[in-house]
Amino acid sequence: MVKWTMNEDTEDKILCMQHCTNQMNIFFSEFPETCPLCGKSLKGCSLIIPPFRVPSPFMSQNDISCSFVVKPTKGSFLREYKSGDNLHVGITSSSRMVYNFDELGLHADRTGWEQCIVVSITEIKEFTSELWDSRLKQMCCSGLWTSEKYDEDNNNCYDFALGFLNQFLPTNIEPFKKLEFCKNYILPWTRRAAQFIDLYRRVQDGGRVAVERCRR
């Protein structure tokens, strides 16, 4: 369950417009004084497409409930993340607390997930927030998620999160396994995020970026 709110001042803000040609998109974070394509002043001029915000793949835990969430193990997606870096996963409750497991044991975090990816899982369709929270509480109280029982390969954050998700799968579907889940669910989202991260960093470095419009 995702509640989306737009904050124009968030770190991941990228704006897009078209000025002198509909073949090129101009991306920026602050409205430029001149067009990077034709060099003309943009003050008071007409635009082919006025500025709009590029949808970000990232959300804050404050806007997410009853979901599977992903973030880098260290740092943030926009600033430090590189392809191949380790990822950390968690489960959000209906009250937007993120439950996650690492070498220090089980955590219930109110902060630290302000820039994460929400992974949609189509197989899990119908549940109530009360049932979600009840099963999450039961799992957290099972005694399986202590620092002593953590194992980097065989009992880690993915084992915790997938063990929880598997409780909600229909009986005719095989339980999620780590490798298949990463390939089929997490990698598609991180690939999308990588495109956004590349654009974000180019905008941050140059202030404005002109990119040929994709044709479909």
N, C-alpha and C positions, 0 to 999 in steps of 0.2 A: 504494500500500500504506500503510494508516494503522494505527498502533498508538495506541489511545486509553487514556489514564490520567486518572483524576479527582483533582485536587488541590483540596481544599476551601478553600484559602487563596488561590486565584488571583484576579486582579483582576476577572475577568468573572463572579464568583459572584453569581447572583440566586436567591433562594429563593421558593417559592410555597406558599400554604396556603389553606384555606377555614375560616372560623370560624362565623359566625352565619347564613350563607346559602350555598347551593350555586350561587347565581347570580353571585357575585362572587369573584374571585381576589384575594388579598392578596399583593403582591410586596414583598420586603425583602432586605437584605443581612445585617442583624443582627436577631435575633428581637425583635419589639416587646413592650413591657410591656402595652400595651392594644390592643384591636381598633380600627382606624381607622373601622370601620363603626358598631359599637354602643357603643364606648367602654368596654366591660367589660375587666377585667383578664384577661390570658391566662395568668397564672401558675397552673399546675396544672389548667387547664380542658381539657375535651375539644374536639377539633377535628373538623370534618367530613372534612377531608383534612389529614393532618399535613404538615409542611414537606418539600418535595422540591426538588431543584435543577433550575432551568430549563436545558435543553440550550443550550450556547453554540455559535454558528457558528464560533468562532475556535479555532485550535489552535496549538501551538508547534512550531517546526521540530524540536525534540527528540523529537517523537512522530510524525513524518511521514517516510516514505521513498518514493522513486519516484513523485513526485506533482507536479502543477502547482499552484503556490501564488501567492496574491495578497495584497498589503498596500498601504497608502497610500504614495505616493512620499515624503511628509513626515509625521512624527508617527505616531500609532497610530489604529486604528479607534475605540476607545472614547473617547479623549480629544479628539483634534483633527479627526477626519474629518468632512467635510460632503459632502452629495450633490453630485456633479459634480467633486470633487477628483480629481487625477490618481492613477492606480494604478500600481504596479510589480509585475512578475511574475517568477517564477523557477521553476527545476526542481530538485527535491531528488534527491540520489543515495541509494543504499541505505544509506549511512553518515550520512544526514541532513545533508549539506552542501548549502547552497542555491546553485546556480549561476545568476547573473543578470548582465545586461548593461546598462550605462548610459554616460553621457558620459565616464566615467573608464575605461571598458573592461570587461573580463570580471572578475567577482568570484566567489569561492567562500567563502561566509559560514558561520561556525559560530554566529554570533549575529545579532541584529537582526530575526529573523523569529519572535519569541516570540508574536506575535498576528497570525495570518494566516488566510486562508480557503483551504481545499483544494477545488479545483474537480474534481468528478467528470466524467470523459469516458467515456461508455458505449461509444463506438466502439473504444476501446483496451481490449482484454479480456485477451489472453494474451501474457505476456512473462516472462522471468526477470530477476531483479535483476542477474545477470551481464551479460545482453544490454543492459539499460538503462544500466548503468554504462559498458559498453564503447562504446556509441554516444554517450553523453554526453562521454566522454573524447575520442573522435574529433572531435566537433563543436567542443569547446573548443580543440583543437589545429589547427583548420582555418585559423587566421589571419584569419578574417572578423570577429572580435569584438574589435577594438582600439579605443582611444579615437579614433584618427584616422578610423576608418570608421563611427563612430557618427553617426547622423542622427536627429533627433527624430521625423521623420515616416516615413522610409523604411527605417531600419535601427536599430531600438530594441529594448527588452526583449521586446516582443511578437514581433518578427521572430525573435529568438533562440529563445524558448520554443516558438513555433508551428513553426518549422523543425525543432526537435527532435521534437515530437509527431507531425509529419507522417510521420516515418520508421516509425511504428508503426501507421499506418492501414491497413486492408485495401485491396487494390488497386482494389476497386470503389467506393471512397468518395473524393470530391474532397478535395484538400488543404484544410486550414483556412486561412481568410483572416481578417485582423484584425477587420474590421467585423462580419462574420457571427459570428465566434467570441465577440466581446464581447457581442453581442446575445443569442446563444443559450446561452452558457455562463456568462459572468462576471456579467452583469446580474441573472439570477435569484438568484444567490448574494448579490450585494451588496444586493438588495432585502430578502432575509431578514435579512441583517446589519443593515440600517437599522432594521428593527423592533426588533431586540434592542438596538441602540445607543440608540434612543429610550427604551425601557423602562429600560435601565441608567441613563441620565442622569436620568430622572425619579426613580428610586429613590435615586440619589446626592444629588439636590437635596432630596428630601423625607423620606428615611429609610424611607418605606413608601408604597406606592401601591395603591389598590383599583381594579380594572378589571373591568368586566362580562365574564362568561365567554362566549367565542365559542360559538355554537350551530351545529351542523352538521346 
